[in-house]
Amino acid sequence: MESCQLTLRVAPKSAKDAVVGWHGAALKIKVRAAPEDGKANAAVIELLAETLGLPRKSVVLESGHASRDKRVRITGLSSLDVQERLNIVAK
């Protein structure tokens, strides 16, 4: 099964949940949830899974549990598929 890693820059406590675009080499994501008790991490996983059309179990937070900079593993899609589904053009 295909999988890829994605580096994220997360902005918690935002006005809305949204995939913003690239912030350097990372994908910037905004979530309404506060960064306490894993709420923001859960919101990031839910937003990515919904945006990519995948079940939540296909998006796993690998590192950055307590940081704005996170790395997730996405199972079931290649990195090209992820970029296409996010409508983001690779640099």
C-alpha positions as CSV (number, residue, x, y, z in Angstrom):
1,M,0.0,0.0,0.0
2,E,1.3,3.5,-0.9
3,S,2.1,6.0,1.8
4,C,3.9,9.3,2.1
5,Q,5.0,11.8,4.8
6,L,3.8,15.3,4.9
7,T,5.4,18.1,7.0
8,L,2.9,20.5,8.5
9,R,2.9,24.0,10.2
10,V,-0.2,24.2,12.3
11,A,-1.8,27.4,13.6
12,P,-4.2,26.4,16.4
13,K,-7.0,28.6,17.8
14,S,-7.7,30.0,14.3
15,A,-11.0,31.4,13.1
16,K,-11.7,28.4,10.9
17,D,-10.3,25.0,9.9
18,A,-8.5,25.3,6.6
19,V,-5.6,24.0,4.5
20,V,-3.9,27.3,3.7
21,G,-1.0,26.4,1.4
22,W,2.8,26.1,1.6
23,H,4.8,27.7,4.4
24,G,8.4,27.1,3.3
25,A,8.7,23.3,2.9
26,A,5.6,22.6,5.1
27,L,1.9,22.6,4.4
28,K,0.2,25.3,6.6
29,I,-3.0,24.2,8.3
30,K,-5.3,26.3,10.5
31,V,-7.6,24.7,13.1
32,R,-10.0,26.2,15.5
33,A,-9.1,23.8,18.3
34,A,-6.9,24.8,21.2
35,P,-3.5,23.1,21.6
36,E,-4.4,21.4,24.8
37,D,-5.1,17.7,25.5
38,G,-4.4,16.8,21.9
39,K,-7.5,18.7,20.6
40,A,-5.5,20.5,17.9
41,N,-3.8,17.3,16.8
42,A,-7.1,15.5,16.5
43,A,-8.5,18.5,14.5
44,V,-5.5,18.4,12.1
45,I,-6.0,14.6,11.5
46,E,-9.7,15.0,10.9
47,L,-9.2,18.0,8.5
48,L,-6.6,16.2,6.5
49,A,-8.5,13.0,6.3
50,E,-11.7,14.8,5.2
51,T,-9.8,16.9,2.7
52,L,-8.1,13.9,1.2
53,G,-11.1,11.7,1.2
54,L,-9.5,9.2,3.5
55,P,-10.6,7.5,6.8
56,R,-9.1,9.1,9.9
57,K,-7.0,6.0,10.5
58,S,-5.1,6.7,7.3
59,V,-3.6,9.9,8.7
60,V,-1.2,9.3,11.6
61,L,0.7,11.9,13.5
62,E,4.3,10.7,13.6
63,S,6.1,13.6,15.3
64,G,5.5,17.1,16.7
65,H,2.7,16.2,19.2
66,A,3.4,19.3,21.2
67,S,4.8,21.6,18.5
68,R,3.4,23.7,15.6
69,D,5.7,21.8,13.3
70,K,4.4,18.3,12.8
71,R,5.0,15.3,10.5
72,V,2.1,13.0,9.4
73,R,2.1,9.7,7.5
74,I,-0.7,9.3,5.0
75,T,-1.5,5.8,4.0
76,G,-3.3,4.9,0.8
77,L,-2.0,7.8,-1.4
78,S,1.3,8.7,-3.0
79,S,2.7,12.2,-2.4
80,L,1.6,13.1,-6.0
81,D,-2.0,12.0,-5.1
82,V,-1.9,14.0,-1.9
83,Q,-0.8,17.2,-3.8
84,E,-3.4,16.7,-6.5
85,R,-6.2,16.2,-3.9
86,L,-5.0,19.3,-2.0
87,N,-4.9,21.2,-5.3
88,I,-1.4,22.3,-4.5
89,V,1.3,22.6,-7.2
90,A,4.6,21.3,-6.1
91,K,7.6,23.7,-6.4
